[in-house]
């Protein structure tokens, strides 16, 4: 189960990033983390920026609704999703993933 938690500003989701991928894509759940591959290298924050852009687009949210709040220099990240409850985010992810 993906780690999605309540937060004062919305909810947080634990994400495992795979930088330098051949294509940006949603991989799925991996040990409680939502795994996302991005094509950008992990240099100068490019993979982090691409992660937030790609994930926001995939969810159908504005980019400004997402903020990296943990793991800037780690593959394991914590992303704040504003204006969304953990339940709403879980349902959205399940629907988009086809689960």
N, C-alpha and C positions, 0 to 999 in steps of 0.2 A: 504494500500500500504506500502511495506517495505521501511524503511528509508535508502536509498543508496545515498551517496553524493560524489561529486568530491573531490579529495585530490591531492596535489602536487605529491605524491608517487603512485597514482593509484586511489582508491576509498575507502570509508568507508561504513560499514554496521552496523546498530544497531541490536544487538542480545540480546534476553532474554534467559538466561540459566536456565535449570532445573537440578541441580545436584542430585546425589543419585537416579537416575532413575533406573528402572529395566533393561532397555537396552538403549544404545545410539541410538538416532533417530532424524530425522527432524520432528518437530511438525507442522511447518508452520507459517503463519503470525499471530501475536497477538498484537493488538493495535499499528501497525506500526513497530513492532520489529519482527525479524525473530527468532522464538523460536526453540531451540535445546536442547534436553535432553541428558545428559551424565551420565554414571554410577559412575564416580568418585565423592568422597565427596569434599565439598568446603574447604579443609584443605591443607595448604602448597602449594597452587597454582595448586593442582592436577586437579581440575575441569577445570581450565583455560587451562592447557596444553592439557587435553583430548579434550576440545572444539576445540582448534586450530587444533589438529591432525585429529579429526573426520571431521570437516568442510572442511579442505584442501583435505582430501581423497574423501569426497563426491563430491566436486567440480571438482576433477581431477587435482588439482593444487599441486605444491610442497609445503611442509610445510613452507619452508623459504619465501614463497610469502605472508604469513599471519602473522600479528603482532597485539597483543592486545594493543590498545593505550588508552583505557579508561574503567573504571569500574572493575578494578582488584579485588576489594573486594565487588562487587555488582552483583546482578543477571543480571542487564542491562549492557551490554558491548558495546564497539565500537571496531570493528576489521578493520584494514587496510588491503586491498587486493592490493598488488603491481602488476603493469603491466596490469591493467584492468580498463576500464572505467565503470561508473555507468550503462550505457546502456548495455554493454557486460555482466556485472555481473547479471543484472536483467534478461536478456535473458537466461543466463546459468541456473539460479535458476528456471525460469519458465519451461525450458525444462526438467530439472532433477525432478522437482516437478510434471510434467505432466499437467501443466496449459497452 
